Amino acid sequence: MMKFLSRLVFWISGWSLNVGWPKDLKKAVLIAIPHTSNWDILYARAAFFLMDIPVKFTIKKEVMVGPLGWLLKGLGGIAIDRQRIPGGRKQTYTEAMTRMLKESDELVIMVTPEGTRGYAPKWKTGFYHIALGANVPVVIGYLDYKKKEAGIGPIIYPDGNMDAQIEEMKAFGRTVTGKHPEKGIR
């Protein structure tokens, strides 16, 4: 059903796909860039359904209850449980997502590194720490509103040189146009 609805969304809106997901890649952190509009989730979610990429996004476990929880789960939502860890403190979202990736055979978690739909001069870096800690690549997913194209960009394997690698990701992000270009990556 979701694939049918996704095809319909792409057909009506005139969007196309640039599929570049490696068939053998089972675990990754997928960053969705640029994130400049609420429409991004519609096109991104549709694109990943059409590409058969089982992308998940995280949400607080308290939200994942009842009908809303069922809907969010159907769209790829997974509950984050910030359980207590040795020492008595609650684990961070970064620690929880790293643990989820380490413990899963197949998991692709989508994150928006800008952390907002507005212009963000500095990205949140949790996605990088998650990928590094779980020893998985960062895959760039993009929406180019100028070309009406959704696709997969470069795959970056974190090596600990975070600033340089994030700049490499931003450089790619500057080649695509968000719905609101003035809010995009500079």
N, C-alpha and C positions, 0 to 999 in steps of 0.2 A: 504494500500500500504506500509506504513512504517513498519508495523508488518511483512509483507512478506519479505521485504528487510532485516529486522533485523534477521529473521530466516535464510535467505540465508547467511548473514555475519557470524552468529554463526556456521552454518553447514560447510561452506567452511573452516573456521579457526579452527574448532574443539573445540570451547568454549562451556561451560555449565553454567547453572544458579543455584544459591542457593537462592531461593525465601524465604524471611522471612518478608515480609511487612504485618503488621497487617491490616486486612480488614477494621477495623473501624477508622484507622488513616487517617484523611482528610487534616491536616495541619502539616507541619514540615519544618525544615531546614535540607536538606540532604547534608552531606559533602562527597565528592568523594575523596577517598584516596587509595593508594598514587598516586600523580599526577606527573609522571616522563616522559611523552611522549605525542606528539600530537595525537597518536593513541588512547589515553584514551577516548577522546570524542566519537570516533566511537563506541567502545565497550560499553561504559557507556550508550550512547544514545540508542543503539540497545537493551541493557539489559533492560532499563526502558520501552521501547516500548513493549518488550516481557512480562514483569511483569505487564503490564497495570498500571504502576505508572505514573500519569500525571506530570512528573517532568518539571519544568520550570527553565530557567536560565535568568539572568538579563543582559541587555545591554543598553547602552545610547540610549535615544529616537531618537537622531539625526541619528543613524545608521539604524533604523527600517523604512526605506522609500523605495519605489519602489520594484523592483524584489528581491533585497537582503533582504529587510525587510520581504517580503512574505516568502522567503526561511527560514530565521531565525525564523519567527513566526511558520512555519510548524514544525520546529525542537524543538520548545518549548521556543523560545526567547520571553521575555516580556520587554517592554520598561520601563526604569526608568526615571521618570520625577522629577528632583530635584527642584521642584517648591519652590517658596519663601514661607516662613512660618512667623507667627507673629514675628515681630522684624526686618523683612526685609532681613534676610540672607537666602541663599539657604539651603534646608535640605541636610543632608549627605546621601550617599547611604545606610548606616545602618538605618537611620531614615526612608528613603523612603521604604525600604524592610520591616521594622517592621510595618509600616503603611499598606502596601499591605497585609501582613499576617493577621493583625488585622481586616481589612475590608473584607476579603475573607471568604467564607464558606469552600472552598477547594483550597488549594495552597501548593505545595511542591516546594521549591526553592533550586536548587543545587548550591553549592559553593565549591571551592577548597581552603581549609584553608592554604595550603602552599603559594598560591598566585603566584606560578611559577612552571615550570616543572623541575627546578633544585633543588638541596638540599637546604632546608630552615630550619635552626636550630630553628627558632622561627616562629610559625604560626601566621597568621593574626587572630585577635580575633573578627572581626565584626560579623561573623556567630554566635558566642556565644551570643553576645549582642542582635542580632536580635531575636534569639530563646527565650532568657530570657525576652526581652521586649514584645514579642508577646505571651508569655506563651505557646510555642510549644516545642516539643522535637527536639533534634538533632539526626538524624538517620545517621548511617555510611553506605555508599555505598562503595563497594570495587571492585577492579580488581586485581586478582591474576594471573599474567602472567605465573608463574611456574606451577600452576594447570590448567591454562586456564579456570578460573572460575570467574564469575561476581556474586555479591550477596549483600545481606543486612546483616550488622553486628549488633552490639549492638545499642540500642535506649537509649539515655541519656536525662534525664529531667534536664535542668539547675536549679541549686539550689543557684547560686551566688558564689560558690566556684570554680571559673573559672580555676585557675591553676591546681587544683587537677583533675577536670573533663576533661580538655584538655589532661592532662597526661594519664588519663584512655583511652581516644580516641587514643592517640599516641601509647599506649601499644598494643591496638588491631591492629593498622596500622603496627606495627613491625612484626605481624604474617603473613602478606601477602607480596608477592613479586611484585614490580612494574616492568615495562618493562626494566627500567634501575635501578637496585637495588642500585647502588652507589649513586643515587640521592634521594633515598627514606628516610623514617622516621628512625631516629636513636635513 
